Amino acid sequence: MNDLASVTAMAENDSRISEIVAAEGSRLRAFIRRRVPDTSDVEDILQEVFYRLVEANRLLMPIEHVAGWLFRVARNRITDLFRKSEPESLGEAIESEDGEMLRLEDLLPSPDAGPDALYVRHVVLEEIEYALAELPEEQREVFIAHELEGRSFKELSAETGVNVNTLLSRKRYAVLHLRDRLQTIYDEFRNS
């Protein structure tokens, strides 16, 4: 009779875990996806979180607020992922409006400032990369050449044969797109 009771308890536990996965899976995946750009990393973290849930259940660890616990485990796994990643090199310096030379790296949190700063840095760089990739090729090329490589519009015009005003217009549309695209991530970090 004791074996039947333990089999029934295991079946109930498995059913409970299945219900939790069904109820929280899509929210948890979306939470991770907003913070981790690589789809395979998203799935790995999601599987790790659910593995931890099964492990906690088998060890009879009481979890009062399962959803909160799942998101906390996910946040910890994301932090672990970014601790392992290497800092990126961000290239050439650009001149600010007051003449000071700045590199994009100077505007981001230091990679040595801890896992939260490393996470923010990685997410912002990935979002910039995605936003640049969304631009039409002409806008992307002008933006990168002027803002990241520090080349003048006159130089670009001479090289490409495109009128300076056209280049200015392309850069303006690129900046508007990037501002709009990156506003969401700015708001998310500001409110967290």
N, C-alpha and C positions, 0 to 999 in steps of 0.2 A: 504494500500500500504506500510505503514511503517513496518508492521509485515513481509511482504514478503521480504523487503530489509534486515531486521535483520536476517531472516532465511537464506537468501542467503549469508550474511556476515559470519554467523556462519558456514555454510557448507564450504565456502572458507577457513576459519580458520582451520577447522577440516582437510580439504584436505591438507593444508600447513603443519600442524603438522604431518600428516601421511607421507608426502614426506620427512620431516626432519628425522623422526624416521627411515624410510627405508634407507635414504642416510647415516646417521651417526650412526645407531644402532650397526652395527657390529664393526666399529672402536672404538666406545665408550666402548662396551663390552670387546674388546681386551685390551684397555687401562686400564680398571678397573681390569681385570683378571690378568694382569701383576703385579698389586700392591696388590691384595687381594687374598689370597690363597683359601678361603672358597667359593665354588660355590654359595651357598645360599646367602652369603653376596654380591657377585657380582651381582646377580639378584636383590636383594633388593636395592642396590645402583643405578643400572640402572633404575629400576622403579621409584625411588625417583627423579632421574634427569629428567625423562620424565614427571613426575607429576609436577615438578617445571616449566617445559616448558609450560605445559597446563595452569597452574596457572598464569604464567606471561602473557600468551596470553589472557586469560580471563580478566585479570586486565589491559589489553591494555598497558603493559609495552613494550616500544620499545627495541628490541634487534638487534643491528646492525650486529654483527658477531655471528650468532647462534652457529656455531661449536665451536668457542672459548668459548662462554658462557657455552655450555654444558660441555666441558671438565673442566672448572673452577668449575662448580657446582659439578661435579664428584670428583674432587680433594678435594674440601671442605668436601664432604660426607665421603671420604676415611679417611681424617684427623679426622673427628668426630668419625668414627668407632674405630680408633686406640687410641684415647683419652680415650674411654670407656674401652678398654681392660686392663687387669691387667699385670704387668710385670712378666716375667717368671723367675723361679729360675734356675740357670745354673750349679749347682752342684760343683763338686770337682775341686781343683786347679791342674794345670799341670806345669811342670818345663820347662822354656824356655831354649834355648841353652846356655845362660850365667848363668844359675843356679837360676834365679829369678822365684818365684812361681807366675804363672798367672792363672787366671780363664778365661774361654771363655767370661764371663761377662765383664772382664776388657778390652777386645778387641772391644767390641761393644759400641755404643753411650749410655750414661746414660739414663735411663727411665725418669729422672727428667729434661732432657735438652730440653723439649718442644715436641710438637706434631710431628714435622718433624723427630727428633731423635728417638722418640718412633716408628714412622712408619718404619724408616730404620731398627731399631733393630728387629721389628717384622718380616719384610720381610726377613732379613738375616737369622734369626732363622728358619723360615719356609722353606727357600730354603735349608739350611743345613739339616734339617730333611728330606725333600724330596730327596735330593741327597744321604743321607745315606740309605734311604729306597730303592733306585734304585740299590744299591750294592748287589752282591751275598752275601749270608749269612756269608760265611767264611771270606770274606774281611771286611764286616761290623763289625763282632765280634772282629776281630783283631784290627781294627782301633779304635773302641770304647774302648776296653780294654787298649790299649796302650796310645792313645792320651787323652781320656776323663777320664779314671779311673786311669791312671798313672802306670799301671802294666808293668813289664819288659817282654821282649821276652823270657828270660830264665824261668821266672815264668809261662808264658803262655804255653811254651813248656812242662814243667813238668806237668802242669795241664791237657793239652789236648793230650799229646803224639805226637804232630806234631813237626817236625824238625824246629829249629829256622830260618833256611834259607827260609823255606816254609812260615813261618809267616812273615818274612821280605818282601818276594815277594808279599804276599797277601796285606800287608799294602801299599807297593809301588803302586800296581794297584789301591787300594782304593784312595790313595792320588792323583794319576793322574786323576782318574775319578772326584773326588771332585774339583780339580783345574779347569778342563775343564768345569764342570757343573756350578761352581760358577763364572767363568770368565764373563759370560754374565751379571749377576747381578752387579758385580763389575764395569764393563764398563758402565752400565746404570746409576749407582749412581755417578760415576766419571764425566760423561758427563752431568748430570742434574744440 
